[in-house]
């Protein structure tokens, strides 16, 4: 029985670049907004907040460099991931798909946390 709907999200309902830009704007304006709402509040220093942005950029740079190195060292893996992986993934049962999704996001989260830890 198929539980996961793998159709792409409609672009008319959700714009990822727009939401990232808005969240980044909110993230950067948080100290000012917090101080504007409550003058006695002590929001985080903007320099400390920039560590999170630096961690995201460092992690994305690491992913990009790793992918380039993987393409150079192991081109068969690159061809498989670009051409055949989606077909093989669609043939899995729902439980296996969920496990792969969760493992992938857990690895991304741990990579971000470790990068942030290294920067702090």
N, C-alpha and C positions, 0 to 999 in steps of 0.2 A: 504494500500500500504506500502510495506516494504522499508525503506530508509537506515537503518543502516546495515552495513555488520559486523556481529559479528564473522567472522572467525578470528582466531589468526593471528598475523603478522608473516610472514615467518622469521624463525631464520637466514636464509641466507642473508636477507636484513637488519636486524636490530639486534644488540646485546646490550641489555640493560646494562648488567654489564660492558661491554667495554665502552659504552658511559658515564656511570656514572663515571668510573675511569678517562676517558679523561677529563670530565668536572671538576672533583675534582682537577686534576692536573693543569688544566688551572686556576681554581679558586685560588689555592694556589700559583701559579707562577705569578699571575697578578701584584702584587706590583713590582716584579723584572722586568717583561716585560715592564711595564709602565715606570719605571725609565730608562730602557735600551733604549727605543724609544725616550724619551724626558727627559733629565737630569734635567730640571727645573720643572718637574711635581712632584706633591706631592700625591702619591698614599696612599690609606688607610693603616693604621698600620696593620701588620699581626695579631696582637692581636685582633683588632676589627673584622677582617675577620673571625677569629676563632669562634666568637660568632655565626655566621650563621651555621657553622659546628656543634657547640654544640647544637644549636636549632634543627637541623635536627636529631641528635642523641638522644636528649631528647624526641623529638616527636615520633620517632620510638620506643624508650623504653616505652613510655607511651602507644602507640598502642599495643605493645606486652604484657605488663602487663594487660591492659584492656581486651584483648582477653582471656588471661589465667583466669582472674577473672570471665569473662562472661561464660567461659566454666565450671567453678566450680559452679557458682551460678545458671545459667540458661542454663542447658545442652540442653533443647529442642530447644532453639534459635540456638545453635551451630549446632545441627543436621540439622535443617531447612536450615541454611545458607550454609552448606557444601553439602547438598543433593538436596534440592528442590528449592532453590532460583533461580538458573540458569534457570530451566524449567519455573518457573512462570515469570521470567523476559523476556524470549523469547516470551511469550504470550502477552505481552503488545504492545500497538500501539507505533509507532515511536515517537510521541510527549512525551508520558510518559517516554520512555527510555531516551530521551534527557534530560528531566527534572531531572530524577534520576541521570544521569551522571553529569550534571552541579551542582546539589545539593551536590553530593558526593565530587566532586573536590573543590567546594566552602568550604565545611566543612573542608577538608584537608588543604586547603590554610589558612583558618582562624585559624585552630589549629596550623599551623606552625608560622603564624604571632603572635599569642598570646604567643606562647612559646618563640619566639625571643624577643618579648617585655618584657617578664618576665626576660629573661636573661640579657637584656641590662639595 
